[in-house]
Amino acid sequence: MGDHKMKRSSRADSQQPAVGRAVMVRCPAQTLMRLRTLNEAEIITLFTPVVPHSPSASLVKDMDPFEPLGRALPRPVRHVPFRMDLGMTDLHPYFLSASGVVVVVICATENVLGHNPEAFERQLRFARSITSKVEKDTSMASVPVVLLAIVGNGVKATVYEQAVRDFPVLLTLDDYTPATLERGVRTVFG
């Protein structure tokens, strides 16, 4: 009976999806230190695009695909979705003033680009608008902006990395399954 349990458990493990890569492409040392030593009261403002679920994730039908990311973050989170067709609205900047960190997600996986071929460009425009608001607000001088780019891997990933070279903090992920999102959080926040 013990052998049966062992085989069953290893079979279940082998059926688990592989965890995608999380790569810190760039982050100044002092910013990384700041991200890893946040005050407990600091709020992380998380801007995420409205996208379909990852094909390899099994989430509840009406759950936001980035909810697991928000849950994995180490401090209180203000999760603010944005629609690609609207970009930054008048409401989005209001969430910035209480931020200790701003995380902006860009998702340019095949399934997202299949729904909207301009998805990367629209999300990049949003990310640049948010970053510009943070940079222009002198009260936010110590607030890092983290760009989390979900770009798969291969040639396209390199092209996307080049397109966002103006962001000082860049983390890339292969996919947006809950396990990969959690790996990304550990990569940034320790």
Secondary structure, 3 states (H helix, E strand, C coil): CHHHHHHHHHHHHHCCCCCCCEEEEECCHHHHHHHHCCCCCCEEEEEEECCCCCCCCCCCCCCCCCHHHHHHCCCCEEEEEECCCCCCCCCHHHHCCCEEEEEEEEECCHHHHHHCCCHHHHHHHHHHHHHHHHHHCHHHCCCCEEEEEECCCCHHHHHHHHHCCCCCCEEEECCCCHHHHHHHHHHHHC
